[in-house]
Amino acid sequence: MTDGPVHGTWEPEPAARWEDGFLSGNGHHGALLFGEPDDERVVVTHHTLVHPNGAEHARPPRLAAELPALQDRLLAGVRDAAERFTDGRPLQWVQPFHPAFQIRLRRPRAATPDHRRSVDFTTGVLRTESQGSRSEVFVSRADDVIVQQVEAAGLVVSLDHRLPGAPDTLMVGQSVVRAADGALLTLCVRYPDSDRRYTGITLVVPTGGRTALIPPGAHVTGAESVLLLTRVVRHTGELDTAPHIEALRDLVPESGSEPGSVTYARLLDRHTPLHRTAYERVTLDLAADPAERALPGSQLLERPDSPALLERLFAAGRYHLLSSSGLFPPRLTGLWTGDWATAWSGAFTNDANVNLQTASAACAALPEVTEALASLIQRQLPDWQDNAREIFGTRGVVAPPHSDGESGLTYHFNREYPLHLWTAGADWLLKPLVDHDETRGEQDPRTARALAEVALFYEDFLTRTDADGHLVVVPSYSPENRPANGSWGAINAAMDLSAARHALRTAAAYHPERAQAWRALADRLPPHRINADGALAEWAWPGLDDTYDHRHLSHLYGVWPLDEITPYDTPDLAAAAHRALELRGSENDSAHGHLHHALVAARLRDGERVAHALGQVLKGDFFHASLMSAHYPNRNVYNADAAHTLPAVLVEMLVQSTPDRLVLLPAVPTTCPRGELRGIRTRFGAALDLTWSPTEATAVLRPTRTHRVELRTSSGTEPLYLVAGEDHVLRLEAW
């Protein structure tokens, strides 16, 4: 390959909209940089900041005693039975995610309007340069602090909570006090009708010059540079800020002993290896035109067929995914928002979005993302147990459809979305953790315990049988769809069948002592149904007709992310799944629907369909200049689904693996005739580098364990014998 893709993006104009602001984060704090040169703003976010709205007190509905009667009615054909399976409460959304405040940097307007802003994906540094001023900001993984360095003739620094959608009823207190040669700014926000609050603290450290206090901010003049260190603390009741202030001061040497620029460089040096090492594990080079690689992101977005655009979006997607994962995995908006009115509460939406966004974590070598998901699940397992007990009267666990990060309880119900009926969520959310265990060849005891809990749920829940003796999943819910001739609560949704089978068999693999019983239970589940259109039916129950025009593809869970349905092992079911994909509409053009479609198409070796689904997103104006994405076309509703899912699509079209199989170049679009993908992890424990052109391909495998796997290419099948520690080179003349 020639010069590699640029690992960053830039713009020649300021970001007037916060949606176009460049992003940095460490999985706890986030920073969103936008604004005019004379009024630059850094919106500060934190994963824990959610607005109390009553959901903090919500509990699962106590419906277990009514479950047998509901099952009787559904099995008897009462279509709307599930619509009455509620305790009568109104719809309650989870607590909404929101921004903390903005750090405002006011400085003299430059005489000439030249401007450049950029983000370096390898370090997470956001940079703006204008005539006579320069600023940089990053969010440290080493010290969990937002670090800024500003060079300007004069600078007014303030903390401002006034962002779009901020409630007028917020109770806000601010102060500014002298701190050595600089200043200390604090802002405390209390939510209305609550004792919950958060406090932001910014330490202002100038190198030289004078600092005047102009409450609630500080005015620095004549300084060589100004260093700003910011943290946010979520708390209940009064906060003793002293230890938090002292922690910031500990990052800065005593006054005069070290210039601020040196402190900034030292903090950046502590952070960079932690971020760069993770980001650089995997790279994609599509041999793009160097001139296109040099374009600003906004101009590159106008070239949807450009390999340079795919390179940059792949790099940006991995960067944003890594930057938003730490305390939690990414929310609907990743780790960022500039508006208190976040769509769908900015939640962790579990019935599609979390798994789509984290789909590349195992294969694209981001264990940091998997660990963030694992941590969230582990903290919420007791709540998942409450869901199982209160709603279904069982042991084990049931995952919620939505979470705000604080609670894993299920309480979302309305007629169109009876999400408390969804039982597949635990298997769906644990699947990335199982993939991660397979890549490293070790079973995480936390995953083992969680899988055992899922199996216990199915032991107690799967008690009804059909006329053929198969177990019946009842009630059953296919997110977020319903039969064309039925109600939202139904029977034997394909996703529920696949999830139950997978969970029981996977739990058996982690727990040999229970393997026989759990595999036997899985074997009693019914097969998938093929409908009159030759398509895999969304509900494997006679008389339930499919609704095709829908953004979700939950019924194809067996194809992706599972390996239950493949062109190699189950060709008839794969053909039916492909027919189901052909018939599927896009409903409201949600980004996650298009890219979910692409992931399934890649597993079914349909490169043209992958290219079409990708094209819907690339040509639909889904990406802001920040290269963060939107939920709908024309950049409508800030949302991370497309940005974070796209890298997984590009990997899946090039490399797929199971613990016993490697599939190379299964669905390469004609727009990517050559390229190089380096650092991919396989589920049989080998790192992989792949290079391809129209006439040949080369794959280098670096196995960590000795194993025999099956190689699949367009030319056929052959065995691979891999030896731990010995590189294995594959050369393909046709693929």
HUFEN-V610742 format. One record per residue. N is the residue number from 1. RES is the residue in one small letter. PHI is phi in radians with two decimals (none if undefined). OMEGA is omega in whole degrees, 0 to 359 (none if undefined). D_CENTER is the distance of its C-alpha to the mean C-alpha in whole Angstrom. Layout:
N&RES&PHI&OMEGA&D_CENTER  N&RES&PHI&OMEGA&D_CENTER
//
This chain:
1&m&none&175&30  2&t&-1.43&179&31  3&d&-0.82&186&30  4&g&-1.21&180&26  5&p&-1.10&180&23  6&v&-1.31&182&23  7&h&-1.68&180&20  8&g&2.94&175&20  9&t&-2.60&184&21  10&w&-2.67&178&23  11&e&-2.48&180&25  12&p&-1.55&182&29  13&e&-2.20&175&29  14&p&-1.10&175&27  15&a&-1.61&180&24  16&a&-1.31&179&26  17&r&-1.81&179&23  18&w&-1.13&180&20  19&e&-1.08&180&18  20&d&-1.60&182&19  21&g&-1.21&178&19  22&f&-1.28&193&18  23&l&-2.16&171&15  24&s&-2.44&180&15  25&g&-3.01&178&14  26&n&-2.19&181&14  27&g&1.48&174&11  28&h&-2.10&175&14  29&h&-1.57&172&16  30&g&-2.23&177&15  31&a&-2.32&181&17  32&l&-2.19&188&17  33&l&-1.79&177&21  34&f&-2.68&176&23  35&g&1.87&180&26  36&e&-1.39&182&30  37&p&-0.98&181&32  38&d&-1.59&177&34  39&d&-2.62&183&31  40&e&-1.41&185&28  41&r&-2.31&172&25  42&v&-2.07&176&22  43&v&-1.36&182&20  44&v&-1.71&176&19  45&t&-2.22&176&16  46&h&-2.63&185&15  47&h&-1.01&185&13  48&t&-1.48&187&16  49&l&-1.46&176&17  50&v&-2.27&186&18  51&h&-1.52&178&21  52&p&-0.99&182&23  53&n&-2.40&185&24  54&g&1.82&181&26  55&a&-1.18&179&23  56&e&-1.14&178&23  57&h&-1.89&187&26  58&a&-1.24&177&25  59&r&-2.19&176&26  60&p&-1.14&176&26  61&p&-1.18&179&29  62&r&-1.50&187&31  63&l&-2.08&188&32  64&a&-0.99&183&33  65&a&-1.15&182&36  66&e&-1.60&185&36  67&l&-1.10&180&34  68&p&-1.00&179&37  69&a&-1.16&176&38  70&l&-1.08&179&35  71&q&-1.07&178&35  72&d&-1.06&183&39  73&r&-1.16&180&38  74&l&-1.13&180&35  75&l&-1.18&178&37  76&a&-1.48&176&40  77&g&1.64&177&39  78&v&-1.37&193&38  79&r&-1.17&185&35  80&d&-1.68&184&34  81&a&-1.03&185&35  82&a&-1.21&181&31  83&e&-1.21&177&31  84&r&-1.82&181&34  85&f&-1.51&184&32  86&t&-2.69&175&31  87&d&-1.65&174&32  88&g&1.50&182&33  89&r&-1.25&174&30  90&p&-1.30&178&29  91&l&-1.08&179&25  92&q&-2.22&174&23  93&w&-1.42&176&20  94&v&-1.18&180&18  95&q&-1.09&185&18  96&p&-1.30&172&17  97&f&-1.25&182&15  98&h&-2.64&176&17  99&p&-1.32&178&18  100&a&-1.46&182&21  101&f&-3.00&174&23  102&q&-2.06&170&24  103&i&-1.51&182&26  104&r&-1.79&179&29  105&l&-2.05&179&31  106&r&-1.75&180&34  107&r&-2.57&182&36  108&p&-1.04&178&39  109&r&-1.24&180&38  110&a&-1.21&179&39  111&a&-1.18&178&42  112&t&-1.95&189&40  113&p&-1.54&181&37  114&d&-1.11&186&35  115&h&-2.73&173&32  116&r&-2.58&174&29  117&r&-2.26&186&25  118&s&-2.67&172&23  119&v&-2.35&178&20  120&d&-1.76&183&20  121&f&-1.13&184&17  122&t&-1.31&181&19  123&t&-2.13&185&20  124&g&1.40&181&18  125&v&-1.51&173&21  126&l&-1.74&186&21  127&r&-2.38&170&25  128&t&-2.20&179&27  129&e&-2.36&175&31  130&s&-2.34&180&34  131&q&-1.02&176&37  132&g&1.45&179&38  133&s&-2.62&181&35  134&r&-2.72&175&32  135&s&-2.52&176&29  136&e&-2.37&177&26  137&v&-2.59&171&23  138&f&-2.57&179&20  139&v&-1.98&190&19  140&s&-1.33&171&20  141&r&-1.35&182&18  142&a&-1.39&188&22  143&d&-2.08&180&23  144&d&0.84&181&20  145&v&-2.56&173&22  146&i&-1.50&186&22  147&v&-1.97&177&24  148&q&-2.22&169&26  149&q&-2.23&185&29  150&v&-2.20&173&31  151&e&-2.02&181&35  152&a&-2.79&181&37  153&a&-1.12&178&40  154&g&-2.63&186&40  155&l&-2.60&171&36  156&v&-1.92&182&36  157&v&-1.93&176&33  158&s&-2.61&175&32  159&l&-1.87&188&29  160&d&-2.30&181&28  161&h&-1.46&187&27  162&r&-1.37&177&28  163&l&-2.10&182&24  164&p&-0.92&176&24  165&g&1.42&180&24  166&a&-1.12&182&25  167&p&-1.08&176&28  168&d&-1.17&185&31  169&t&-1.55&175&32  170&l&-1.07&176&30  171&m&-1.76&190&32  172&v&-2.11&173&32  173&g&-2.15&181&34  174&q&-2.31&175&34  175&s&-2.63&171&36  176&v&-2.43&180&37  177&v&-2.34&178&39  178&r&-1.18&176&41  179&a&-2.39&185&39  180&a&0.91&180&41  181&d&-1.56&184&42  182&g&-2.10&184&39  183&a&-2.64&177&37  184&l&-2.18&180&35  185&l&-1.86&174&33  186&t&-2.28&177&31  187&l&-2.44&179&30  188&c&-2.01&181&29  189&v&-2.09&176&28  190&r&-1.93&178&29  191&y&-1.27&179&28  192&p&-1.13&176&30  193&d&0.98&181&32  194&s&-2.70&173&30  195&d&-1.64&179&31  196&r&-1.42&182&27  197&r&-2.78&173&26  198&y&-2.48&182&25  199&t&-2.24&173&27  200&g&-1.85&182&26  201&i&-2.27&176&28  202&t&-2.19&175&29  203&l&-1.68&181&31  204&v&-1.80&185&33  205&v&-2.15&178&35  206&p&-1.47&169&37  207&t&-1.80&184&39  208&g&1.36&177&43  209&g&1.29&182&44  210&r&-2.22&177&44  211&t&-2.12&176&42  212&a&-1.91&178&43  213&l&-1.51&177&41  214&i&-2.23&189&41  215&p&-0.80&7&39  216&p&-1.63&183&36  217&g&-2.11&180&36  218&a&-2.41&181&37  219&h&-2.03&181&39  220&v&-1.91&178&39  221&t&-2.26&174&42  222&g&1.24&182&44  223&a&-1.50&174&41  224&e&-1.16&177&40  225&s&-2.83&179&36  226&v&-2.27&178&34  227&l&-1.80&178&32  228&l&-2.12&177&29  229&l&-2.14&187&27  230&t&-2.31&172&25  231&r&-2.39&175&23  232&v&-2.16&178&22  233&v&-2.19&173&23  234&r&-1.56&183&23  235&h&-2.71&175&26  236&t&-2.06&183&28  237&g&1.31&182&32  238&e&-1.15&180&33  239&l&-1.95&170&32  240&d&-1.41&185&34  241&t&-1.34&187&32  242&a&-0.96&181&35  243&p&-1.14&180&33  244&h&-1.27&176&30  245&i&-1.14&180&32  246&e&-1.10&179&34  247&a&-1.11&176&30  248&l&-1.19&180&30  249&r&-1.12&180&34  250&d&-1.13&180&33  251&l&-1.39&184&31  252&v&-2.09&177&34  253&p&-1.08&178&37  254&e&-1.01&185&40  255&s&-0.85&174&42  256&g&1.49&184&43  257&s&-1.42&181&42  258&e&-2.71&177&39  259&p&-1.03&180&38  260&g&-1.03&180&35  261&s&-1.13&178&34  262&v&-1.25&176&35  263&t&-1.07&178&33  264&y&-1.02&181&30  265&a&-1.09&180&30  266&r&-1.15&178&31  267&l&-1.16&177&27  268&l&-1.15&179&25  269&d&-1.14&178&27  270&r&-1.26&184&26  271&h&-1.40&193&22  272&t&-0.98&181&22  273&p&-1.05&180&23  274&l&-1.16&181&20  275&h&-1.41&186&17  276&r&-1.07&182&19  277&t&-0.99&180&20  278&a&-1.20&184&16  279&y&-1.08&188&15  280&e&-1.49&181&19  281&r&-1.08&182&18  282&v&-2.27&177&18  283&t&-2.36&177&19  284&l&-2.21&179&20  285&d&-2.18&181&23  286&l&-1.87&177&24  287&a&0.93&183&28  288&a&-1.27&177&27  289&d&-1.13&180&30  290&p&-0.97&179&30  291&a&-1.15&178&31  292&e&-1.27&177&28  293&r&-1.06&183&26  294&a&-1.47&184&28  295&l&-1.25&169&27  296&p&-1.05&182&25  297&g&-1.01&182&22  298&s&-1.09&178&23  299&q&-1.29&179&26  300&l&-1.15&178&24  301&l&-1.10&178&22  302&e&-1.42&179&25  303&r&-2.11&189&26  304&p&-1.12&179&23  305&d&-1.64&185&25  306&s&-1.40&172&25  307&p&-1.02&179&24  308&a&-1.09&178&23  309&l&-1.16&178&21  310&l&-1.09&177&19  311&e&-1.00&185&19  312&r&-1.24&179&18  313&l&-1.20&174&15  314&f&-1.09&180&14  315&a&-1.13&180&15  316&a&-1.14&179&13  317&g&-1.09&178&10  318&r&-1.15&180&10  319&y&-1.09&181&12  320&h&-1.19&178&9  321&l&-1.09&177&6  322&l&-1.09&186&9  323&s&-1.19&182&10  324&s&-1.70&185&8  325&s&-2.02&179&8  326&g&-3.09&173&11  327&l&-1.06&178&13  328&f&-2.31&166&9  329&p&-1.30&182&6  330&p&-1.18&171&4  331&r&-1.46&175&6  332&l&-0.99&179&7  333&t&-1.85&184&9  334&g&1.24&177&6  335&l&-2.15&193&9  336&w&-2.33&167&12  337&t&-2.93&175&15  338&g&-1.92&187&18  339&d&-2.41&178&19  340&w&-1.25&182&20  341&a&-1.61&181&20  342&t&-1.26&180&16  343&a&-1.08&179&16  344&w&0.90&177&15  345&s&1.15&183&15  346&g&1.00&190&12  347&a&-1.38&161&11  348&f&-1.47&182&9  349&t&-1.65&195&10  350&n&-1.54&186&10  351&d&-1.44&174&13  352&a&-2.80&200&10  353&n&-1.22&181&7  354&v&-1.04&183&5  355&n&-1.24&176&7  356&l&-1.12&181&7  357&q&-1.14&183&3  358&t&-1.71&187&5  359&a&-1.10&182&8  360&s&-1.63&189&9  361&a&-1.02&183&9  362&a&-1.28&186&13  363&c&-1.28&182&15  364&a&-1.76&165&14  365&a&1.05&173&15  366&l&-2.17&179&12  367&p&-1.08&176&13  368&e&-1.03&180&12  369&v&-1.23&179&8  370&t&-1.08&180&10  371&e&-1.12&177&12  372&a&-1.09&177&10  373&l&-1.13&179&9  374&a&-1.06&180&13  375&s&-1.13&178&14  376&l&-1.06&181&13  377&i&-1.09&183&14  378&q&-1.08&179&17  379&r&-1.14&187&18  380&q&-1.77&182&18  381&l&-0.97&176&20  382&p&-1.04&176&23  383&d&-1.17&177&22  384&w&-1.06&176&21  385&q&-1.13&177&24  386&d&-1.08&178&26  387&n&-1.02&181&24  388&a&-1.09&184&26  389&r&-1.23&187&29  390&e&-1.31&185&29  391&i&-1.58&188&28  392&f&-1.97&179&29  393&g&1.19&185&32  394&t&-2.10&164&30  395&r&-1.35&174&29  396&g&1.41&189&26  397&v&-2.37&171&23  398&v&-2.35&181&21  399&a&-1.39&178&17  400&p&-1.42&177&17  401&p&-1.32&180&15  402&h&-2.36&173&14  403&s&-2.60&173&13  404&d&-1.70&182&14  405&g&1.72&178&13  406&e&-1.47&187&17  407&s&-2.14&173&18  408&g&-1.97&181&17  409&l&-1.48&179&20  410&t&-1.71&176&21  411&y&-2.61&182&23  412&h&-1.52&176&21  413&f&-2.53&155&24  414&n&-2.61&190&26  415&r&-1.01&183&28  416&e&-1.35&183&25  417&y&-2.32&176&22  418&p&-1.37&191&24  419&l&-1.21&177&21  420&h&-1.28&176&22  421&l&-1.50&186&24  422&w&-1.39&184&21  423&t&-1.92&184&21  424&a&-1.46&191&19  425&g&-1.09&183&16  426&a&-1.14&178&17  427&d&-1.13&180&17  428&w&-1.01&183&14  429&l&-1.30&180&12  430&l&-1.45&182&14  431&k&-0.99&177&14  432&p&-1.08&178&12  433&l&-1.25&176&14  434&v&-1.15&177&17  435&d&-1.01&180&16  436&h&-1.08&178&16  437&d&-1.06&180&19  438&e&-1.17&181&21  439&t&-1.13&183&20  440&r&-1.70&176&21  441&g&1.33&178&24  442&e&-2.38&179&24  443&q&-1.69&178&23  444&d&-1.25&180&21  445&p&-1.05&177&24  446&r&-1.16&178&21  447&t&-1.15&179&19  448&a&-1.05&180&23  449&r&-1.14&181&24  450&a&-1.14&179&21  451&l&-1.11&177&22  452&a&-1.08&178&25  453&e&-1.14&178&25  454&v&-1.13&180&23  455&a&-1.10&178&26  456&l&-1.08&177&28  457&f&-1.02&183&27  458&y&-1.16&175&28  459&e&-0.98&184&31  460&d&-1.50&187&32  461&f&-1.46&185&30  462&l&-1.48&183&32  463&t&-2.05&182&35  464&r&-1.65&181&36  465&t&-2.27&176&37  466&d&-1.68&184&38  467&a&-1.12&180&42  468&d&-1.63&179&41  469&g&1.52&177&40  470&h&-1.33&172&36  471&l&-1.15&181&34  472&v&-2.12&173&32  473&v&-1.55&184&29  474&v&-2.61&358&30  475&p&-1.26&183&29  476&s&-2.47&186&26  477&y&-2.43&178&23  478&s&-1.88&185&21  479&p&-1.07&340&18  480&e&-1.97&193&19  481&n&-2.12&175&22  482&r&-2.51&177&26  483&p&-1.05&179&29  484&a&-1.06&182&31  485&n&-2.10&183&34  486&g&-2.55&183&33  487&s&-1.85&185&31  488&w&-1.16&175&27  489&g&-1.53&188&28  490&a&-2.38&184&29  491&i&-2.35&170&30  492&n&0.95&171&28  493&a&-1.05&184&25  494&a&-1.00&179&24  495&m&-1.10&180&21  496&d&-1.11&179&23  497&l&-1.12&181&25  498&s&-1.10&182&23  499&a&-1.15&180&21  500&a&-1.11&179&24  501&r&-1.06&183&26  502&h&-1.14&182&23  503&a&-1.09&182&22  504&l&-1.17&181&26  505&r&-1.24&178&27  506&t&-1.24&175&24  507&a&-1.04&178&25  508&a&-1.11&179&28  509&a&-1.18&179&27  510&y&-1.47&185&26  511&h&-2.32&183&29  512&p&-0.98&182&33  513&e&-1.18&179&35  514&r&-1.96&190&33  515&a&-1.02&186&32  516&q&-1.08&183&35  517&a&-1.18&183&35  518&w&-1.26&176&31  519&r&-1.17&178&32  520&a&-1.11&178&35  521&l&-1.15&178&33  522&a&-1.06&182&30  523&d&-1.19&181&33  524&r&-1.51&178&34  525&l&-1.27&183&31  526&p&-1.29&175&33  527&p&-1.28&172&32  528&h&-1.16&181&30  529&r&-1.88&173&32  530&i&-1.83&187&32  531&n&-1.48&185&34  532&a&-1.15&177&36  533&d&-1.51&183&34  534&g&1.36&183&34  535&a&-1.82&173&30  536&l&-1.10&186&28  537&a&-1.32&179&28  538&e&-1.29&176&26  539&w&-2.30&182&28  540&a&-1.52&181&30  541&w&-2.46&184&33  542&p&-0.97&174&36  543&g&1.61&179&37  544&l&-1.67&183&33  545&d&-1.63&184&32  546&d&-1.34&169&29  547&t&-1.88&192&28  548&y&-1.46&186&26  549&d&-1.46&183&25  550&h&-2.61&184&22  551&r&-1.31&181&18  552&h&-1.47&176&17  553&l&-2.19&185&18  554&s&-1.04&183&18  555&h&-1.18&179&21  556&l&-1.74&175&20  557&y&-0.99&179&18  558&g&-1.18&178&21  559&v&-1.49&176&20  560&w&-2.44&9&17  561&p&-1.58&181&15  562&l&-1.32&176&19  563&d&-2.02&182&22  564&e&-1.20&181&24  565&i&-2.11&180&25  566&t&-2.40&176&26  567&p&-1.13&187&28  568&y&-1.67&185&30  569&d&-1.72&183&30  570&t&-2.34&187&30  571&p&-1.05&180&32  572&d&-1.18&177&33  573&l&-1.14&178&30  574&a&-1.10&177&28  575&a&-1.12&178&30  576&a&-1.18&177&30  577&a&-1.14&178&26  578&h&-1.13&177&26  579&r&-1.13&177&29  580&a&-1.09&179&26  581&l&-1.19&178&24  582&e&-1.06&184&27  583&l&-1.45&185&28  584&r&-1.30&174&24  585&g&-1.51&180&24  586&s&-1.89&178&21  587&e&0.85&186&22  588&n&-1.79&176&21  589&d&1.09&175&19  590&s&-1.15&181&16  591&a&-1.04&183&13  592&h&-1.13&178&11  593&g&-1.16&179&15  594&h&-1.10&184&16  595&l&-1.36&171&13  596&h&-1.09&176&13  597&h&-0.99&180&17  598&a&-1.12&180&17  599&l&-1.11&178&15  600&v&-1.15&180&18  601&a&-1.06&178&21  602&a&-1.09&178&20  603&r&-1.11&180&21  604&l&-1.63&174&24  605&r&1.10&180&25  606&d&-1.92&183&25  607&g&-1.12&179&24  608&e&-1.13&180&26  609&r&-1.22&174&24  610&v&-1.04&181&21  611&a&-1.09&180&22  612&h&-1.14&181&23  613&a&-1.13&175&19  614&l&-1.07&181&18  615&g&-1.08&178&21  616&q&-1.03&180&20  617&v&-1.44&183&17  618&l&-1.18&181&19  619&k&-1.72&185&22  620&g&-1.72&178&21  621&d&1.06&180&20  622&f&-1.60&188&17  623&f&-1.93&172&16  624&h&-1.34&177&17  625&a&-1.07&176&19  626&s&-1.24&188&17  627&l&1.22&160&15  628&m&-1.42&192&12  629&s&-1.92&177&12  630&a&-2.12&180&14  631&h&-1.35&183&13  632&y&-2.10&176&17  633&p&-1.03&179&19  634&n&1.07&175&21  635&r&0.93&182&18  636&n&-1.77&178&19  637&v&1.36&179&16  638&y&-1.00&189&14  639&n&-2.88&187&10  640&a&-1.61&187&7  641&d&-0.98&183&7  642&a&-1.15&182&10  643&a&-1.03&186&9  644&h&-1.48&183&6  645&t&-1.50&185&8  646&l&-0.97&177&11  647&p&-1.01&179&11  648&a&-1.13&178&11  649&v&-1.09&182&14  650&l&-1.16&176&16  651&v&-1.19&184&16  652&e&-1.10&180&17  653&m&-1.35&182&20  654&l&-1.88&185&21  655&v&-2.50&172&21  656&q&-2.33&179&20  657&s&-2.57&168&21  658&t&-2.22&177&22  659&p&-1.05&183&24  660&d&-2.31&185&27  661&r&-2.56&172&27  662&l&-2.19&177&25  663&v&-2.01&182&25  664&l&-1.88&174&26  665&l&0.91&184&25  666&p&-1.34&189&25  667&a&-2.67&184&24  668&v&-1.41&177&24  669&p&-1.16&179&25  670&t&-1.13&179&28  671&t&-1.31&180&26  672&c&-2.18&187&25  673&p&-1.23&181&29  674&r&-2.60&178&28  675&g&2.97&180&26  676&e&-2.55&177&25  677&l&-2.06&186&22  678&r&-2.14&171&22  679&g&1.62&181&20  680&i&-1.13&175&19  681&r&-1.82&178&19  682&t&-1.84&182&20  683&r&-1.40&172&21  684&f&-1.84&169&24  685&g&1.48&177&24  686&a&-2.34&168&25  687&a&-1.36&186&23  688&l&-2.46&170&24  689&d&-2.01&184&25  690&l&-2.23&173&25  691&t&-2.19&181&28  692&w&-2.49&175&29  693&s&-2.49&180&31  694&p&-1.08&187&33  695&t&-1.97&183&36  696&e&-2.78&177&34  697&a&-2.58&177&31  698&t&-2.32&176&31  699&a&-2.16&176&29  700&v&-1.98&180&29  701&l&-1.82&177&28  702&r&-2.13&187&28  703&p&-1.31&174&28  704&t&-1.78&175&28  705&r&-2.54&180&30  706&t&-1.37&188&33  707&h&-2.87&172&32  708&r&-1.81&178&33  709&v&-2.23&178&30  710&e&-1.70&176&31  711&l&-1.68&177&30  712&r&-2.07&172&30  713&t&-2.37&178&30  714&s&-1.14&181&32  715&s&-1.47&181&35  716&g&2.42&187&35  717&t&-2.24&173&34  718&e&-2.66&179&36  719&p&-1.43&173&35  720&l&-2.08&177&34  721&y&-1.90&185&35  722&l&-1.81&180&33  723&v&-2.07&182&34  724&a&-0.95&177&32  725&g&1.50&180&33  726&e&-1.96&179&34  727&d&-1.13&179&33  728&h&-2.18&184&33  729&v&-1.86&177&33  730&l&-1.96&176&33  731&r&-2.12&183&35  732&l&-2.02&178&34  733&e&-1.50&176&37  734&a&-2.45&181&35  735&w&-2.47&none&32
//
